[in-house]
Amino acid sequence: MELKQEELQFVVAQILLADPTSEKPHVHEKRKHFTKTQIITRINALINLYKDTEVDIDLTPYLETIKYLRGIKDPTDYESLLHDIVTAYE
């Protein structure tokens, strides 16, 4: 399955946002500087939470996001992704 840019940004935004369910969500100040490893770790934790609580959700975008993030070799590509998400919520 090919990961769409919107899905990628949605999954990463869930990690970066202070309160994703807020009417006016914003990126948590400290999370703006998360490394790839920190994002991947938090996505894995979210996947495990969904599994443990038996939430009926398609985990494919989450797994594909992890795969995509691990495949990023150029730091500027990762920084660009974060910048796009942070900018969208400012």
BELSUL-V34834 format. One record per residue. RES is the residue in one letter. PHI is phi in whole degrees, 0 to 359 (* if undefined). Layout:
RES,PHI ; RES,PHI
This chain:
M,* ; E,271 ; L,279 ; K,279 ; Q,302 ; E,296 ; E,293 ; L,301 ; Q,294 ; F,298 ; V,295 ; V,294 ; A,298 ; Q,301 ; I,279 ; L,281 ; L,287 ; A,294 ; D,214 ; P,301 ; T,268 ; S,294 ; E,294 ; K,235 ; P,294 ; H,219 ; V,284 ; H,297 ; E,305 ; K,288 ; R,283 ; K,299 ; H,246 ; F,296 ; T,279 ; K,303 ; T,299 ; Q,295 ; I,296 ; I,299 ; T,300 ; R,290 ; I,295 ; N,301 ; A,296 ; L,295 ; I,300 ; N,297 ; L,298 ; Y,299 ; K,293 ; D,296 ; T,268 ; E,55 ; V,289 ; D,277 ; I,217 ; D,283 ; L,275 ; T,305 ; P,299 ; Y,291 ; L,294 ; E,292 ; T,296 ; I,300 ; K,300 ; Y,297 ; L,298 ; R,296 ; G,278 ; I,286 ; K,256 ; D,272 ; P,303 ; T,291 ; D,294 ; Y,293 ; E,299 ; S,295 ; L,300 ; L,299 ; H,301 ; D,300 ; I,289 ; V,299 ; T,298 ; A,296 ; Y,251 ; E,269
